[in-house]
Amino acid sequence: MERIEEYIKNEKYLLDQEYHIISELVRIREEQRMSQKKLSEMVEMSQPSLARLESKRISPGIDTMLKLLAPLGYTLDVVPIREDM
């Protein structure tokens, strides 16, 4: 449990998690051959805002990530932290 608490307090861990989630969004969008323009229109977000999010220049809220993942057929989920991280 101490190791998990260390991760939570570690800013790098939090940034790594955010980076991973955004990278997965980009991978899924590209895998489905959906353009930024199309996804941004579907969720009523400007394409430049989506581009900033995907380039990790802005940090999305959970509501934004849920809104972006839904048209791709995905959602966020809560999973246990692996002890071997």
DSSP file (Angstrom, degrees, kcal/mol; ACC not computed):
  #  RESIDUE AA STRUCTURE BP1 BP2  ACC     N-H-->O    O-->H-N    N-H-->O    O-->H-N    TCO  KAPPA ALPHA  PHI   PSI    X-CA   Y-CA   Z-CA
    1    1 A M     >        0   0    0      0, 0.0     4,-2.2     0, 0.0     5,-0.2   0.000 360.0 360.0 360.0 -34.6    0.0    0.0    0.0
    2    2 A E  H  >  +     0   0    0      1,-0.2     4,-2.0     2,-0.2     5,-0.1   0.900 360.0  54.0 -58.9 -39.3    2.9    2.4    0.7
    3    3 A R  H  > S+     0   0    0      1,-0.2     4,-1.9     2,-0.2    -1,-0.2   0.898 106.9  50.5 -63.6 -40.3    4.0    2.0   -2.9
    4    4 A I  H  > S+     0   0    0      1,-0.2     4,-2.1     2,-0.2    -1,-0.2   0.919 108.8  51.6 -63.4 -43.8    0.6    3.0   -4.2
    5    5 A E  H  X S+     0   0    0     -4,-2.2     4,-1.8     1,-0.2    -1,-0.2   0.867 106.8  54.8 -61.4 -36.5    0.5    6.1   -1.9
    6    6 A E  H  X S+     0   0    0     -4,-2.0     4,-1.0     1,-0.2    -1,-0.2   0.914 107.6  49.8 -62.0 -42.9    3.9    7.1   -3.4
    7    7 A Y  H >< S+     0   0    0     -4,-1.9     3,-0.6     1,-0.2     7,-0.3   0.914 108.3  52.2 -62.3 -43.5    2.5    6.9   -6.9
    8    8 A I  H 3< S+     0   0    0     -4,-2.1    -1,-0.2     1,-0.3    -2,-0.2   0.874 112.2  45.5 -62.4 -37.8   -0.5    9.1   -6.0
    9    9 A K  H 3< S+     0   0    0     -4,-1.8     2,-0.6    -5,-0.2    -1,-0.3   0.651  93.8  95.4 -78.6 -15.7    1.8   11.7   -4.5
   10   10 A N    <X  -     0   0    0     -4,-1.0     4,-1.6    -3,-0.6     3,-0.4  -0.678  62.5-157.2 -85.2 116.0    4.2   11.6   -7.5
   11   11 A E  H  > S+     0   0    0     -2,-0.6     4,-2.6     1,-0.2     5,-0.2   0.853  93.3  59.1 -59.4 -36.2    3.4   14.2  -10.1
   12   12 A K  H  > S+     0   0    0      1,-0.2     4,-2.8     2,-0.2    -1,-0.2   0.903 102.8  52.6 -61.8 -40.8    5.1   12.2  -12.8
   13   13 A Y  H  > S+     0   0    0     -3,-0.4     4,-2.2    -6,-0.2    -1,-0.2   0.932 110.7  47.1 -59.1 -46.3    2.7    9.2  -12.2
   14   14 A L  H  X S+     0   0    0     -4,-1.6     4,-2.1    -7,-0.3    -2,-0.2   0.911 113.6  47.5 -64.4 -42.2   -0.3   11.5  -12.6
   15   15 A L  H  X S+     0   0    0     -4,-2.6     4,-2.8     1,-0.2    -1,-0.2   0.888 110.1  53.4 -65.7 -38.8    1.2   13.0  -15.8
   16   16 A D  H  X S+     0   0    0     -4,-2.8     4,-2.4    -5,-0.2    -2,-0.2   0.900 108.9  49.4 -61.8 -40.4    2.0    9.6  -17.1
   17   17 A Q  H  X S+     0   0    0     -4,-2.2     4,-2.3     2,-0.2    -2,-0.2   0.924 112.4  46.9 -64.9 -44.3   -1.6    8.5  -16.6
   18   18 A E  H  X S+     0   0    0     -4,-2.1     4,-2.4     2,-0.2     5,-0.2   0.926 112.0  51.0 -62.7 -44.5   -3.0   11.6  -18.3
   19   19 A Y  H  X S+     0   0    0     -4,-2.8     4,-2.6     1,-0.2    -2,-0.2   0.909 110.4  50.0 -58.4 -44.1   -0.5   11.1  -21.2
   20   20 A H  H  X S+     0   0    0     -4,-2.4     4,-2.3     2,-0.2    -1,-0.2   0.920 110.4  48.8 -63.1 -45.1   -1.6    7.4  -21.6
   21   21 A I  H  X S+     0   0    0     -4,-2.3     4,-2.0     2,-0.2    -2,-0.2   0.923 114.4  45.0 -63.0 -45.0   -5.3    8.3  -21.6
   22   22 A I  H  X S+     0   0    0     -4,-2.4     4,-2.3     1,-0.2    -1,-0.2   0.908 111.7  52.9 -66.2 -41.2   -4.9   11.0  -24.3
   23   23 A S  H  X S+     0   0    0     -4,-2.6     4,-2.6    -5,-0.2    -1,-0.2   0.884 108.5  51.0 -61.4 -38.4   -2.6    8.7  -26.3
   24   24 A E  H  X S+     0   0    0     -4,-2.3     4,-2.8     2,-0.2     5,-0.2   0.897 107.2  53.4 -66.0 -40.2   -5.2    6.0  -26.2
   25   25 A L  H  X S+     0   0    0     -4,-2.0     4,-2.6     2,-0.2    -2,-0.2   0.943 111.8  45.2 -57.4 -48.4   -7.9    8.5  -27.4
   26   26 A V  H  X S+     0   0    0     -4,-2.3     4,-2.7     2,-0.2     5,-0.3   0.926 113.1  50.4 -62.7 -45.6   -5.6    9.4  -30.4
   27   27 A R  H  X S+     0   0    0     -4,-2.6     4,-2.7     1,-0.2    -2,-0.2   0.929 113.2  45.4 -59.0 -47.1   -4.9    5.8  -31.2
   28   28 A I  H  X S+     0   0    0     -4,-2.8     4,-2.0     2,-0.2    -1,-0.2   0.923 113.0  50.0 -64.5 -45.0   -8.5    4.8  -31.1
   29   29 A R  H  <>S+     0   0    0     -4,-2.6     5,-2.6    -5,-0.2    -2,-0.2   0.934 115.4  43.1 -59.9 -46.4   -9.6    7.8  -33.2
   30   30 A E  H ><5S+     0   0    0     -4,-2.7     3,-1.6     1,-0.2    -1,-0.2   0.884 110.0  56.4 -68.6 -38.1   -6.9    7.1  -35.8
   31   31 A E  H 3<5S+     0   0    0     -4,-2.7    -1,-0.2     1,-0.3    -2,-0.2   0.863 109.1  47.2 -59.5 -36.2   -7.6    3.4  -35.8
   32   32 A Q  T 3<5S-     0   0    0     -4,-2.0    -1,-0.3    -5,-0.2    -2,-0.2   0.359 113.9-122.8 -86.7   5.3  -11.3    4.2  -36.6
   33   33 A R  T < 5 +     0   0    0     -3,-1.6     2,-0.5     1,-0.2    -3,-0.2   0.854  59.4 150.9  55.4  39.6  -10.0    6.5  -39.4
   34   34 A M      < -     0   0    0     -5,-2.6    -1,-0.2    -6,-0.2    -2,-0.1  -0.874  39.7-133.7-102.7 132.2  -11.9    9.4  -37.8
   35   35 A S     >  -     0   0    0     -2,-0.5     4,-2.3     1,-0.1     5,-0.2  -0.361  19.8-116.6 -77.5 160.6  -10.5   12.9  -38.4
   36   36 A Q  H  > S+     0   0    0      1,-0.2     4,-3.0     2,-0.2     5,-0.2   0.902 117.9  55.8 -59.4 -40.2  -10.1   15.5  -35.6
   37   37 A K  H  > S+     0   0    0      1,-0.2     4,-2.1     2,-0.2    -1,-0.2   0.930 108.4  45.8 -59.6 -47.4  -12.6   17.6  -37.5
   38   38 A K  H  > S+     0   0    0      2,-0.2     4,-2.1     1,-0.2    -1,-0.2   0.934 115.6  45.4 -63.7 -47.2  -15.3   14.8  -37.6
   39   39 A L  H  X S+     0   0    0     -4,-2.3     4,-1.6     1,-0.2    -2,-0.2   0.923 112.3  51.3 -63.6 -43.4  -14.8   14.0  -33.9
   40   40 A S  H  <>S+     0   0    0     -4,-3.0     5,-2.9     1,-0.2     4,-0.4   0.885 110.2  49.6 -63.2 -37.3  -14.8   17.6  -32.8
   41   41 A E  H ><5S+     0   0    0     -4,-2.1     3,-0.8    -5,-0.2    -1,-0.2   0.900 107.8  54.6 -65.0 -39.9  -18.1   18.2  -34.8
   42   42 A M  H 3<5S+     0   0    0     -4,-2.1    -1,-0.2     1,-0.2    -2,-0.2   0.821 117.5  35.1 -64.4 -31.1  -19.7   15.2  -33.1
   43   43 A V  T 3<5S-     0   0    0     -4,-1.6    -1,-0.2     2,-0.2    -2,-0.2   0.300 111.3-116.1-107.3   8.6  -19.0   16.5  -29.7
   44   44 A E  T < 5S+     0   0    0     -3,-0.8     2,-0.3    -4,-0.4    -3,-0.2   0.931  70.9 131.8  55.6  51.5  -19.4   20.2  -30.5
   45   45 A M      < -     0   0    0     -5,-2.9    -1,-0.2    -6,-0.1    -2,-0.2  -0.950  63.5-103.5-126.3 147.2  -15.8   21.1  -29.7
   46   46 A S     >  -     0   0    0     -2,-0.3     4,-1.9     1,-0.1     3,-0.2  -0.449  24.5-126.9 -71.2 147.1  -13.6   23.2  -32.0
   47   47 A Q  H  > S+     0   0    0      1,-0.2     4,-2.5     2,-0.2     5,-0.2   0.893 110.2  55.4 -61.9 -40.4  -11.0   21.3  -34.0
   48   48 A P  H  > S+     0   0    0      0, 0.0     4,-2.2     0, 0.0    -1,-0.2   0.878 106.6  51.6 -60.9 -34.6   -8.2   23.5  -32.7
   49   49 A S  H  > S+     0   0    0      2,-0.2     4,-2.2     1,-0.2    -2,-0.2   0.913 110.4  47.9 -66.0 -41.9   -9.3   22.7  -29.1
   50   50 A L  H  X S+     0   0    0     -4,-1.9     4,-3.0     2,-0.2     5,-0.2   0.901 110.3  52.6 -64.3 -40.2   -9.2   19.0  -29.9
   51   51 A A  H  X S+     0   0    0     -4,-2.5     4,-1.8     2,-0.2    -2,-0.2   0.911 109.2  49.0 -62.2 -42.3   -5.8   19.4  -31.5
   52   52 A R  H  <>S+     0   0    0     -4,-2.2     5,-2.7     2,-0.2     6,-0.9   0.902 112.9  48.2 -63.2 -40.6   -4.4   21.1  -28.3
   53   53 A L  H ><5S+     0   0    0     -4,-2.2     3,-1.6     1,-0.2    -2,-0.2   0.944 112.1  48.1 -64.3 -48.1   -5.8   18.4  -26.2
   54   54 A E  H 3<5S+     0   0    0     -4,-3.0    -1,-0.2     1,-0.3    -2,-0.2   0.791 109.9  52.3 -66.1 -27.5   -4.3   15.6  -28.4
   55   55 A S  T 3<5S-     0   0    0     -4,-1.8    -1,-0.3    -5,-0.2    -2,-0.2   0.379 115.3-119.6 -88.3   5.1   -0.9   17.3  -28.4
   56   56 A K  T < 5S+     0   0    0     -3,-1.6    -3,-0.2     2,-0.1    -2,-0.1   0.757  78.3 125.9  65.0  28.7   -1.1   17.4  -24.6
   57   57 A R  S   <S+     0   0    0     -5,-2.7     2,-0.3    -6,-0.2    -4,-0.2   0.648  74.3  37.8 -87.5 -17.1   -1.0   21.2  -24.4
   58   58 A I  S    S-     0   0    0     -6,-0.9    -2,-0.1    -5,-0.1    -1,-0.1  -0.961  82.2-127.4-130.5 153.8   -4.2   21.3  -22.4
   59   59 A S        -     0   0    0     -2,-0.3     2,-0.1    -3,-0.1    -6,-0.1  -0.880  27.2-141.2-102.9 115.7   -5.4   19.0  -19.6
   60   60 A P        -     0   0    0      0, 0.0     2,-0.1     0, 0.0   -38,-0.0  -0.420  10.2-126.0 -78.0 150.5   -8.9   17.6  -20.2
   61   61 A G     >  -     0   0    0     -2,-0.1     4,-2.2     1,-0.1     5,-0.2  -0.418  30.5-105.0 -81.0 166.8  -11.5   17.1  -17.5
   62   62 A I  H  > S+     0   0    0      1,-0.2     4,-2.6     2,-0.2     5,-0.2   0.899 121.3  55.4 -60.8 -40.6  -13.1   13.8  -17.0
   63   63 A D  H  > S+     0   0    0      1,-0.2     4,-2.1     2,-0.2    -1,-0.2   0.889 107.8  49.1 -61.6 -38.6  -16.3   15.1  -18.6
   64   64 A T  H  > S+     0   0    0      2,-0.2     4,-2.2     1,-0.2    -1,-0.2   0.919 111.1  49.0 -66.5 -43.8  -14.4   16.1  -21.7
   65   65 A M  H  X S+     0   0    0     -4,-2.2     4,-2.4     1,-0.2     5,-0.2   0.913 111.5  49.4 -63.8 -41.5  -12.7   12.7  -22.0
   66   66 A L  H  X S+     0   0    0     -4,-2.6     4,-2.0     1,-0.2    -1,-0.2   0.914 111.1  50.1 -61.4 -42.1  -16.0   10.9  -21.6
   67   67 A K  H  < S+     0   0    0     -4,-2.1    -1,-0.2    -5,-0.2    -2,-0.2   0.875 114.0  45.0 -64.7 -38.1  -17.6   13.1  -24.3
   68   68 A L  H  < S+     0   0    0     -4,-2.2     4,-0.3     1,-0.2    -2,-0.2   0.847 114.3  47.7 -75.6 -34.7  -14.7   12.4  -26.7
   69   69 A L  H ><>S+     0   0    0     -4,-2.4     5,-2.2    -5,-0.2     3,-1.2   0.831  96.6  72.0 -76.9 -31.9  -14.6    8.7  -26.1
   70   70 A A  G ><5S+     0   0    0     -4,-2.0     3,-2.0     1,-0.3    -1,-0.2   0.894  94.7  50.2 -55.8 -48.2  -18.4    8.0  -26.4
   71   71 A P  G 3 5S+     0   0    0      0, 0.0    -1,-0.3     0, 0.0    -2,-0.1   0.727 109.6  54.5 -65.2 -16.6  -18.6    8.5  -30.2
   72   72 A L  G < 5S-     0   0    0     -3,-1.2    -2,-0.2    -4,-0.3    -3,-0.1   0.460 122.5-108.0 -91.5  -2.7  -15.7    6.1  -30.6
   73   73 A G  T < 5S+     0   0    0     -3,-2.0     2,-0.3    -4,-0.4    -3,-0.2   0.732  82.8 108.3  84.7  23.3  -17.5    3.5  -28.6
   74   74 A Y      < -     0   0    0     -5,-2.2    -1,-0.3    -8,-0.1     2,-0.3  -0.818  40.5-177.4-128.0 166.8  -15.3    3.8  -25.5
   75   75 A T        -     0   0    0     -2,-0.3     2,-0.2    -3,-0.1    -9,-0.1  -0.902  33.8 -93.7-148.0 175.7  -15.5    5.1  -21.9
   76   76 A L        -     0   0    0     -2,-0.3     2,-0.3   -14,-0.1   -14,-0.0  -0.639  38.4-166.8 -91.4 157.2  -13.3    5.5  -18.9
   77   77 A D        -     0   0    0     -2,-0.2     2,-0.6     2,-0.0     0, 0.0  -0.980  21.5-122.6-142.7 153.8  -13.2    2.9  -16.2
   78   78 A V        +     0   0    0     -2,-0.3    -2,-0.0     0, 0.0     0, 0.0  -0.872  37.5 172.2 -99.1 124.7  -11.8    2.7  -12.7
   79   79 A V        -     0   0    0     -2,-0.6     3,-0.0     3,-0.0    -2,-0.0  -0.927  36.5 -93.6-131.5 155.0   -9.3   -0.2  -12.2
   80   80 A P        -     0   0    0      0, 0.0     2,-0.4     0, 0.0    -1,-0.0  -0.318  41.7-110.1 -65.8 149.5   -7.0   -1.2   -9.3
   81   81 A I        -     0   0    0      1,-0.1     2,-0.3     2,-0.0   -77,-0.1  -0.665  34.4-120.7 -77.5 131.9   -3.4    0.1   -9.3
   82   82 A R    >   -     0   0    0     -2,-0.4     3,-1.1     1,-0.1    -1,-0.1  -0.566   9.7-142.7 -74.2 136.2   -1.0   -2.8  -10.0
   83   83 A E  T 3  S+     0   0    0     -2,-0.3    -1,-0.1     1,-0.2    -2,-0.0   0.745  96.3  63.8 -68.8 -24.3    1.5   -3.3   -7.2
   84   84 A D  T 3         0   0    0      1,-0.2    -1,-0.2    -3,-0.0    -2,-0.0   0.312 360.0 360.0 -87.2  11.3    4.2   -4.1   -9.7
   85   85 A M    <         0   0    0     -3,-1.1    -1,-0.2     0, 0.0    -2,-0.1   0.501 360.0 360.0 -66.3 360.0    4.2   -0.7  -11.3
